[in-house]
Amino acid sequence: VQLQASGGGLLQAGGSLRLSCTASGRTASDSVMAWFRQAPGKEREFVASIRRFGDTAYYADSVRGRFTISRHNAKNAVDLQMNNLKPEDTAVYYCAASSRRVILSQLSAPGSYTYWGQGTQVTVSS
């Protein structure tokens, strides 16, 4: 499985951006797709995740209410709609996919995901 992320860019605080990630190859029926981000000098952190079926989404506290993750199974893709962006959202955003079911407590752990995209830069200016 290969993941291709797109949609990053440079914008001002308060703006919106939509990231997309498309998976080539077949993912497991109980897989999870997620977005992580990594700012310079910081560890990679969880942003949001969604299961392949059921549309159950989970968000980091820092983005809840501003970001929305959605999955398009027919396209084997996942999007991240980001609204009201803040300078602290500046980071490289990575999409990820698990190879099997991930329990709730492990959804935010990078080690739960087998496949990773190349990352797309999001820069928010104040």
Secondary structure, DSSP 4 states (H G I P E B T S, - for coil): -EEEEE--EEEETT--EEEEEEEESPPPTT-EEEEEEE-TTS--EEEEEEESSS--EEE-TTTBTTEEEEEETTTTEEEEEE-S--GGG-EEEEEEE-SS---GGGTT-GGG--EE---EEEEEE-
